[in-house]
Amino acid sequence: MKLSELPRRTVARVECVEEAAPNDPIARRLRELGFVAGERVEMMAAGPFSADPLLVQVGYTRFALRRSEAARVRVSNGGEAA
């Protein structure tokens, strides 16, 4: 499943970050921010109208991501309860 599809207050584990093109700068930046395989991730909240931005927690850090950016992160329901 994609991170953008993860229900609110749900914990998962990052599987990978998919690149839209070779040397994708957004995918590279997401990995630099901590979206790496095995990392615990939680969907905290979504924006009111177009559901942008998404508030996502990786480890102890929270990030606001566009839905299109979150869609590049593949996750699995392997996280512990919130």
Secondary structure, DSSP 4 states (H G I P E B T S, - for coil): -BGGGSPTT-EEEEEEE--SSTT-HHHHHHHHHT--TT-EEEEEEE-SSS--SEEEEETTEEEEE-HHHHTTEEEES-SPP-
